[in-house]
Amino acid sequence: MEVLQLISSDQIHQHDLNFREKEAIHLNGGEEILCCACSKSLLDTSFYCCGECFFFLHETCAKLPPMIKHPSHRKHPLILHPKSPYKTNQGYCDMCGLHILNFSYHCSDCKFDLDIDCAMLPRCFIQPESHKHHFTKWCRSDPFTCDFCGTYSDRSGFPSENLLPWNCTNCHVVVHSKCMSLPFTIHVPQHDHPLIHNYFIPESQSIALICGICDREVKREFGCYSCQNCSCLVHANCAMDNVSKVGQKFWAEEIETIEDHLLEQEIEHFSHPRHKLLLVAHHEDDHEIKTKCDGCMSLISCPFYKCLECDFSLHVTCSKLPKQISHPLHEQHPLTLVRSNENLVFQCWACWNWFHGFAYHCRTCMKSFTIDVRCALVNPFEFYHDSHKHPLSVFTQGNNHSQCTSCSKDHLMYKLLRCKEQCPFALDYGCATLPRTVKYEYDDHSLVLSYHGDGNSNLHDDSNGYPYCDICEKYRDPNIWFYGCPNYSECPIYLHPECAHGDYPYVKLGSSMKGTYLHEHKALFHPK
């Protein structure tokens, strides 16, 4: 019998062990040989054996890790014991309740034991390629903390599908639906080494429990990513946010900037195939331009493209929007740039405004996802707004602030851009995309949006304790955003944002729709 490999481990056995191929199993006249670790047959397996005593181990059992971290015992690591650690030589597995005959994993502090079978069940992340775990939906409605990312979810209101709890029947862990597919190993731009997912950080492991990305505490008892080469720890959600940012080509970068490119004097655009569009580089008075861009439905400004034969105009940036994007608010399918016509009006799934103009639209889903170009160009990973000093993100973890700072409305179903630094600050998409200035027919100046509620007011409120809106003449909360004239000493005009823009600011006035089931003639749209 050829000896292929020799190993020595005082922890497992006092003598050297020889490796044998599975063909050489016929020992002692065909007597069945059992593994001294798991008590299972060595038939048709490779194994290690002792040349001095009757001691055999499966190849896999001989290579059992001397220490493991197991989700059933999160306080301490478990140490491999080839013999019972108890004086009576009796031990019971704390997972299956069966008597432990041979090797076991043991915690001396807590007197906690696992037999080999339970300890080495294929666990989530341990064998992600070769073993598929079975998850079942957790039907209980009480709050839970995800074992994989450590995020607490109270399940109030209308929780996202990504945050619903699922239970692994193998590992007995409860996780978010989005966390079932977390990768075992990742790379983040903030760290030079690969990071590996851990169920928990044992109490015996002395390490600074600070996330290497957000500088906040990492909880020992829940999942995180850690470095095998140094003491770096990273929240699972912080890691995945940054992995997404690295892997996600930012769609706004595809839009050519006006400064870096020589503008074409004449273009053809898919949204207006009948005529060519000519560049309007300058206008004698931009304030006199009252045309809206037919792409984003915002007031046009120079330079822009205009059709000389009909009423159609486009911002230069809107003329250069990419035809297709991948958007993190709808990761399932790519979104295609489409244009509404006068007989069709869209509703944006981000801000819920009705609108004409351009939209990014999913052509695959039954319930088609549609987002207007204003919301599509908001970076959901890291969005900076003049009203707040910190970046905002739709994917901010640990910040459950549900009230929009701009309008003070509670939003349970809407997407909110929350402060990544955990400030009690959030914006819904409608408020995040409010234009900085608006025109008001009774004021020669453009009215400016004031962020009065955030303490960063860029406009003086000179309402003398009687705040009201000059359009609806109703009370105006001075602690939330408003439009006002910058020349307040001469023009003390203050407007609610909804009054300044109207109920349907992005629907084209005078557009028509014909529905034979409604009325025999075309119906024209007019604001109330």
N, C-alpha and C positions, 0 to 999 in steps of 0.2 A: 504494500500500500504506500503510495507516494505521499510524502509530507510536502504540502504546497505552501503552507504558511504557519508560522509559530507566533503565538501571542502570549503575553504575560500580563496578568492583572491580579494583584493581591486582593482587590475588592471582590472579584468574582470567585477566584479559586487560588489555592496556595501553590499550585504547580502550573508549569507551562502547558498550554493547550495546543494540540496539533489540528490543522485543518484537513478535512477529508471530503472528497467529492462524493456526490450522492450515489454513485455506482458501487462504492465500497461499503455497503451497509450490512452485509451478511456476517454478523458477529455471533459467536456463541451458538452455532448451529441453528441460526434462523430465529433466535429469540428476539422478540420485539424490544427495541431500545427506546426509552422515553427521555425526553429533554428534562434536565434537572431544574430548568427555570420555569417552564410552562406545563410540564407533565404530559406533553403531547408526543406522538410518535415521530421518530426521525426518518421513517420510511419515505424514500424518494426525495430526500432533501440533503443539501450540503450541511455539514455540521463540524463542530469542534469537539475533540475528546482529549481526555487526560491519559498519558502513557503510564501513570503510576497508580491510578485508582479508577473506579467505575464512575466517571463523571462525563456527561455529554451535554452539549448545548447546540440548539439550532444556530445556524450562522446569524440569523436575525437576532436571536436572544443573546448571543455573545456580544453583539454590538449595541445592546440597549444603552441609551444615554445614562450616565451616572446620576444625572439630576434633571428633573423636568419641572415645568410650570404648567399646572393643570387647572382648567376653569372650575373644577369642582372644589378646589381648595386655593383660594386666592391670596391668603395671608402669607404663606411661606412656600418655598420650593419643596419638592418631594425628592428624597434621596433613595437610590436603589439599594436594597438589602437582599443579599443572597440567602440569608437565614432570618428567621423570625426575630424581631427585636424584643420580643416579650419573653419573660422568664419561663412562662408556662408553655412556650413554643406554640401558642395559640394566637391566631389573628384572623380578623374578618374584614373583608373588603367593604369600605364605607359607601361604595356605589352600588354593588349588586348584592351585598349581604352574605356572600358565600365564604366558606372557610378558606384561608390562604394556606396552601400546602408548601409552596417553594418561594421563588423570588417575589418581592413586593416593593412598592414605592411607599416610603414612610416619612411622616413629619413627626419628629420627636417632641416638638413643642406642644402640638395639639393632639398627639396620639391618633393621627389620621392615616389610613392605609388604603392603598389601591392594589388589587392584584394586577398581573401583567396584562391580562386581556382588557380590563377596563382602562388601565393607564394608557395602553397603546391603541385604543380604538382610533381609527382615522378621524382626526379632528379637523374642524374648519381651519383652513390656512396651512395645516401641516402637510397634507397631500392634495393640494387643490387640483392638480392635473389628473391624478389617477383615481380620485374618489369624489363622487358627487353626493353631497349631503341632501337629505330630504327636509325641506322646511314646510311647516304648516302654519296657516294664519292663526294668530293669537286672538281669540274671540273676546277676551276680557277687555273691559273698557277703562280699567283703572290706569293711572299713570305708570310709566316704566322708564328705565334708563337703559339705553342700548348698550349691550355688552361689548360691542365691537368699536363704537366711537365714543361712548361715555356721555352722550347727549341725553338730557332729561326731556321727556315728552309727556305733557299732561293731557294730550288728546282732546283739548277743549276746542269748541267751534267746529271747523271743517278741516281736519288735518289733511295734508297732502298725501297722495298715494305713496310717495317716497318715504314717508315717516310712519307708515302703518307697521305694527309689530308682527314679526314672524318668529316661530320657535323652531330650533333645530332639534330633531328627534334623536340625533346622535350625541350632541354636545350639551343639550339642555340649556342653551343660551337663548335669550330673547334679543332680537336685533331689528333695526329698521329694514324695510324692504330694499332701500338703496344701499345698505351696508352688506347685504348678502353677497355682493359681487366685488367687495374690496380686494385689491390685489395683495398677495403675500409680500412681495418686494416692490418697492417703488424708488424713484429718484426725484428729488426736489432740487430746485436751483439754489436754495439756501445752504445746501450741505454737500460736501464732496463725496461722501460714501453712500452706498445704498441703505435704505431703511427697511426694517422687517417688522411686520405686524406682531404685536404681543397681546395676549389676552389681558395681562395685568403686569404690574411691577411688584415683586414680592417685598414684604416689609424688611427682610434681611438684606436686600440690595440697597446699599447706600449710594444714592444718586440725587442730584438736584432735580426736583420735580417741576421743572420749568420748560414750557414749550419753546423749542428753538426758533419758531416762526412768530408766534403772537406774544411771547414772554409772559404767559399766564400759567397758572398751576395746572399740572397734569395729575389726575387722580389715579392713585395706585391700582384701585380695584377694577378699573375698566380698560378697554382696549386702547392702544396707542401704537405709534411706530417708534422704533428705537434703532440705534446704530450699533452694529456688532464690533465696530472698531474704536468707538469712543463713547462718551456718556450722553450723547445727544438724544433727547426725547422730543416727539412732535405729536400733537393731537391728530387723531385720524382725520378729522374734518379739515384741519389746517393743511395737512399733507395733501389731501385730495383736491382742495381748492387750488393749490399751487401746481399739482400735476395737471389739472384741467387747464390752467392758464398756460402752461408750457405746451400742452398738446393742442390747444385751441388756437387756430389762426384767427386773430382779431379781425373781424369783417370790416371794421371802419378803416383799417390800414389799407384796404384795397381801393379806397376812394382817393383819387389823385388830388393833391392839393393845388390850389390856384397859383400859389407863389412859385411852385417848382416846375410848372409846365406852361408852355406857351399856349394860350387859349385859341382854339379854332374859331374862325370867324363864321363858319357855317357848318352845321351838323345835321345828320339824320338820326332820328330817335325812334325806337320801336313803339313808344307810347303815342306818337303822332306821325303815322306813316304817310299821311296825305301830302304834307308840305315839309320843306326844310325849315330849320330854325336858325335865326341870325343872332349873333352876339350883340347885346346892348352893354357896352363897356362903361358908359357914363351917362348920367342924366343931369339936367340942369338943377333939379331939386329932388333928391330922393324922397323927401317928405310928401311930395305930390303923387308919388306912385302908390296907387291903391289896389293894384292888381295882386292876386294871390298866386303863388306857385302851384301849378297843377300837379306837382309831385307830392309835396309835403303840406300843401294848403296853408302855408304861412305867408305873410306879406313878402312880396318880392323885393329884392334890393340888388343893386348893381355889384358885379356884372351878372347878367342872366341871359338866357336864350329866349327869343320871342318869335312867334309865327306872325308874319306880316299879313297873312290872308285871313286869319281867324284869331279868336281870343284864346291863345294858348301860350303859356310862359313856363319856364323851368329855371330854377336856380342852377348854377354851374355844377355844384356838388350833387344835386339831384339828378342831373344828366349823366353823372359818372357812377351812379350806384351799381354795385355788382349785380349781375343777373341772378345769381344764386348764392346763398349763404348757408352755413351751419350755425344754428343759434342754440345756446344752452337752455333756453326756456322751452325748447322743443327738440330734444336731442335725437328723437326717433328717426326723423326724416329731414332731408334738406328742404329749404324754403326758397321759393321762386318769386322773383319780382314781377308783379302784375299791376295793371292799372284798372281802376274802376271806370265805368262810363256813367253818363248822366242817369241811366236807368238802374244803376246798381250802387248800393251804399254798403260799406264794410263796417264791422265792429271790431275794434282792436281787443285782443285777448290780454293785453298788458294794462292799458288804461281804461278800457271799456267805453271809449268814446266812439261815436259813429263818425265815419269820415268818407270823403271821396279822395281821389288821388292814388298814390302808389301804396302798395302793401307787399309784405313778404308773406307768401301763402303756401301752405302745405297741400300738395296735390295728391297725397297718398291717403291721409286719414279720412275716415267717414265723417267725423266731426272736424272739419278742416280748421286747423290752427291758422290764424291770421294776425299779423302785427303790423301797425303802421310804421312808416320809415322813421318817424321821430323817436318812437320807443325802441325800434330795432338798433338805432345807433347809440343807445345808452349801454355803456359797458356794465353788464350785470355782475362782473367779478370785482371791479374797482372803478366806481363812478365818483367823480369829484364834482361837488356843487358849491357855488359861491356862498351858500347859506351856512355851510358847516366846515369846520377845519379838518375833519377826518374823512377818509374815503368811505363810501357806502357800497354795500353789496347785497344782492338778492340771496346769496348763499352764506351770509354771515351766520355762524353757529353760536349758540349761547346768548343771543340777543333776541328776545321774544317780544320786543316793543311793538305793539299792534296799532298804535295811534299815529296817524300822519301828522307831523309837526306843522305842515303848511295849513291844512284845512281842519285839523283836530278831529277828523272822522276815524272811527274804529274800523279797521279793515281785517276781516277774518278770511275772506275768500280772495282778496286782491293780492297781487305780488307787491311786496314792500322792499324798498332799498333801505337797509338798516345800517347804522354806524358799525364799522368793523372794530372800533375801539370800545364797544359796549356802552356808548352814551345813550341815554333815552331819546334817541333821535331817529326818525324814519320818514321816508317820503314815498307816497304812491307814485306810480308812473305818470299819472295825469299832472300832478304838481311838480314832479321832477322835470317835466318837459315844458312847463309854462314859459312863454317868451319873456325875456327880460324887460321889454318895453311894449307898450300898446299905444295906438292912436285913439284920442277921444275928441269927438267933434266939437266940444265946447272948450277945448284948451289948445292953444297954439303949440304947446310943448308935448313931447311924447311922455306918457306916464311911465314911471319906473316901478318895478316890483320890489317891495320892501319885505325883508325877512325879519319882521319885528319880533316874532315869537321866539326866535333863537337867541335873542340878546345881541345879535350882530346887525342891528338895524342900519341900513344904508340910506335911510330916508327919515326925515324928521316928521313926527306925528304931531301936528299943531292943531288938533281938534278940540283943545281946551276942555277935555273931560267929557265931551259929548260926541263920541265917535259914531258916525253913521255913513252910509254909502250914498254918494250923490246921484246914483241912478235909481235904486229901489227905495231910497230914503228909509231903509231899515237899519237896525243896530248893526254895527260892525265891531267885532271883537278886536280890540287893539293888540291882543297878544298873538294873533295869527296873521298870516301874510295878507298884504293889500297892495293895490296900485295907487300911486300918488304922484303929484306933480313935483319935480325937483325944485321948482321955483315956488315953494309953499308959501312964502311971505306974500306973493301976489296972487297965486292961484291955489288956495287950500282945497284941492280936490282929492277925494279919497274914494276908491271903488273896491267892492268885492271882486276877486278874480273872476268868479262866475258871471258877474254883471258886466265886467269889462269885455269878456269874450262872448257872452251869450250861451245858450244851452247847447248849440251845435256849431262850435267855432270852426270845425273842419269839414262841414258839409257845404257844398257849393250852392249859394243862393240862386234861385231861379232854375235849378235842376228839376227835371221832370221824371215821372215814373208812370208807366201805363200798366194797369192790372185789370184785365177784362172782368175778373170776378169782383173787382171793387167798383169800377166806374168805367163807362164807355169812352171817356175822354182822358187825355193825359192830365195828371195831377202835378202841379208845380209846388216845389218846396219853398216855404216861407217860414222864418222864425216867428214865434208867438210874440 
